[in-house]
């Protein structure tokens, strides 16, 4: 007999969830979501801070942070997701399916690594090949053919055993699935790394004078790292036994994915900055568009805006100060407004230089020194008009 005491945690969890998922909370979340969508469309997310309370805004920032991590993970692990969908973990109709599955996994990894090498070589020696749709389609078709040939060479004996004793139609379905459909799809998946690769490769900053060979080797090295890390969750998932339970499988695959993302963040330290920047821009906490503001409060004399980066001018009416600024933080009634030259240093933080820590430290020092010129404003002390 099940003890009632063992059911208490489950009921307690249910009560806790019901306190969060109340009709009022759900309506508030939906309403803020629609307000955000409208203001995002017209480019005025700053109005959102005036329309909701600080408490709601903090909750919204927390939600956007989680959404940014999930969105980045979906892009980064897109090859794993598709591989897990295409490759079956188990097939009870064939006792040697596990060997075919291993061939699928190794073929996908091999084709992905070959694809990244082809891209790197094309970037430096034949860039026009990647700038045309015909060239890209040709490369993808070559990857699909490579996967098909690989399955024909290494998996035919297993599919032949599987098809033994079947009707002609049954043999056709087995051969078509094992040697044509599945490897063809894997050839397409082997190019899905291009999404995280194209995002992260733009953040690599090479110092002047770096040779093309060094740049090629570094980009190829990062590309191979991205391919391997983005495919590992799928390989772990495909090797799990289905009878282990969905919760345990989710914990294992989710834990591996989080650890790999952390490892990748150490290898490419720009990843956390990209996620934070995406989250903050999503809700309008930062606004990197240069904007003119009118200082209406006497707490900020014109003398503190004499630096040329502020582009100081005066209005005809009562000579109020007009400056050009960007917002690096805005929440509730508080805004951190900075001169426009801070934008260059901030964007430099979204790049990194491999293995040259002195240059990276220089970028950090630059953003720290330039952001020290920023001024904390109360939103009632200025008017944003451009």
Buried (B, 14 or more C-beta within 10 A) or exposed (E): EEEEEEEEEEEEEEEEEEEEEEEEEEEBBEEBEEBBEEBBEEEEBBEBBEEBEEEBBEBBBEBBBEBBBEBBBEBBBBBBBBBBEBBBBEEEEBEBBBBBBBBBBEBBBBBBBBBBBBBBEBBEEEEEBBEEEEBBEEBBEBBBBBBBEBBBEBBEEBBEEBBEEEEEEEBEBBBEBBBBBBBBBBBBBBBBBBBBBEBBBEBBBBEEEBEEEEBBEBBBBBBBBBBBBBBBBBBBBBEBEEEEEEEEBEEBBEEBBEEBBEEBBEBBEBBBBBBBBBBBBBBBBBBBEEBBBBBBEEEBEBEBBEEEBBBBBEEEEEEBBBBBBBBBBBBBEEBBBBBBBBBEBBEBBBBBBBEBEEEBEEBEEBBEEBBEBBBEBEBEBBEBEE
